[in-house]
Amino acid sequence: MTLFRFSLLAAIVCAGAAHASNYLTSNGLVVEPRGDTFFVPYRGLSGARDFWCAAGEYAQNKLHQPPAAIIYRTTEPPRRSGEGIGFSLSPSQSASATGLVRFGGQGGGMTIAAAQNHCDTEMLFFR
């Protein structure tokens, strides 16, 4: 094996290993754990609801949090084009708002169950 091929193979293996802890959600977004926070990077046509859906699924399935636990947006809205959204389980890291229109809600957090309710919104329009 030439040095070039070996280097290329090593780079591919290392790149895959670096992302091994990422979580692919059912809506196609990826969640990247970052210490005590987690981040959902932009991956094409995605709105705030998609990011909350991914965060809720990750918090329940990978962090083993109950549906009543609250997750908080850590990056201030609005999300600029091409940017992702950060999340946390800690209220001390909360942004001022969720980035969603909500009636009666305030602050940058919502329950995991409420976040996961955003996973099915597209299906409502096609039934």
C-alpha positions as CSV (number, residue, x, y, z in Angstrom):
1,M,0.0,0.0,0.0
2,T,1.4,3.4,-0.9
3,L,1.9,6.1,1.6
4,F,-0.8,8.2,0.0
5,R,-3.4,5.4,0.2
6,F,-2.5,4.6,3.8
7,S,-2.8,8.3,4.7
8,L,-6.1,8.6,3.0
9,L,-7.4,5.4,4.7
10,A,-6.2,6.7,8.1
11,A,-7.9,10.0,7.5
12,I,-11.2,8.3,6.7
13,V,-11.1,6.1,9.7
14,C,-10.2,9.0,12.0
15,A,-13.0,11.1,10.6
16,G,-15.5,8.3,11.2
17,A,-14.3,7.8,14.7
18,A,-14.6,11.5,15.6
19,H,-18.3,11.4,14.8
20,A,-19.1,8.0,16.3
21,S,-20.8,9.6,19.3
22,N,-23.1,11.7,17.1
23,Y,-26.8,10.7,17.0
24,L,-28.9,10.6,13.8
25,T,-32.5,11.4,14.5
26,S,-35.6,10.1,12.8
27,N,-36.0,13.4,11.0
28,G,-32.5,13.2,9.4
29,L,-30.8,15.7,11.6
30,V,-27.7,14.9,13.5
31,V,-27.1,15.7,17.2
32,E,-23.5,16.3,18.4
33,P,-22.8,15.9,22.1
34,R,-20.7,18.8,23.5
35,G,-19.9,18.2,27.1
36,D,-23.0,19.2,29.1
37,T,-24.7,20.6,26.0
38,F,-25.6,19.2,22.6
39,F,-25.8,20.8,19.2
40,V,-28.0,20.3,16.1
41,P,-26.1,21.5,13.0
42,Y,-27.9,22.8,10.0
43,R,-28.5,20.2,7.3
44,G,-30.5,21.8,4.6
45,L,-34.2,22.7,4.7
46,S,-34.8,22.7,8.4
47,G,-36.9,25.0,10.6
48,A,-37.0,25.5,14.3
49,R,-39.5,22.7,14.7
50,D,-37.1,20.2,13.1
51,F,-34.3,21.2,15.5
52,W,-36.6,20.9,18.6
53,C,-37.8,17.5,17.3
54,A,-34.2,16.3,17.0
55,A,-33.3,17.7,20.5
56,G,-36.3,16.1,22.1
57,E,-35.6,12.7,20.5
58,Y,-31.9,12.9,21.5
59,A,-32.7,13.9,25.1
60,Q,-35.1,11.0,25.6
61,N,-33.4,8.3,23.6
62,K,-29.7,9.0,24.3
63,L,-29.7,11.0,27.5
64,H,-32.5,8.8,29.0
65,Q,-34.5,11.8,30.2
66,P,-38.2,11.5,31.0
67,P,-40.8,13.2,28.7
68,A,-41.5,15.8,31.5
69,A,-37.8,16.9,31.6
70,I,-37.1,20.3,30.2
71,I,-34.6,21.0,27.5
72,Y,-33.3,24.5,26.9
73,R,-32.2,26.3,23.8
74,T,-28.7,27.7,24.4
75,T,-28.2,29.8,21.3
76,E,-30.2,33.0,21.0
77,P,-32.9,33.2,18.3
78,P,-33.2,33.9,15.5
79,R,-31.1,31.3,13.9
80,R,-29.4,32.7,10.9
81,S,-29.4,30.8,7.6
82,G,-27.1,27.9,7.6
83,E,-26.6,27.9,11.4
84,G,-27.5,25.1,13.9
85,I,-29.0,25.4,17.4
86,G,-27.5,24.5,20.7
87,F,-29.4,22.8,23.6
88,S,-28.9,21.9,27.2
89,L,-30.7,20.3,30.1
90,S,-29.5,23.2,32.4
91,P,-31.7,26.2,32.9
92,S,-28.6,28.3,33.6
93,Q,-27.6,28.0,30.0
94,S,-31.0,28.9,28.6
95,A,-31.5,31.4,25.8
96,S,-34.2,34.1,26.2
97,A,-36.7,32.3,23.9
98,T,-37.3,29.0,22.1
99,G,-37.4,30.5,18.6
100,L,-40.9,29.1,18.2
101,V,-44.3,30.9,18.4
102,R,-45.9,29.6,21.6
103,F,-48.9,30.7,23.5
104,G,-48.5,30.8,27.2
105,G,-44.9,29.7,27.1
106,Q,-41.9,31.8,28.0
107,G,-38.2,31.4,28.2
108,G,-35.9,29.2,26.2
109,G,-37.1,25.8,27.3
110,M,-39.8,23.2,26.8
111,T,-40.5,19.7,27.9
112,I,-39.1,16.8,25.9
113,A,-42.7,15.7,25.2
114,A,-43.5,19.2,23.8
115,A,-40.3,19.1,21.7
116,Q,-41.2,15.7,20.3
117,N,-44.7,16.9,19.3
118,H,-42.9,18.9,16.6
119,C,-41.7,15.7,15.0
120,D,-45.1,14.9,13.5
121,T,-46.2,18.4,12.2
122,E,-45.3,17.7,8.6
123,M,-47.5,14.6,8.5
124,L,-50.5,16.6,9.6
125,F,-50.5,18.6,6.4
126,F,-50.4,15.5,4.1
127,R,-53.2,13.4,5.6
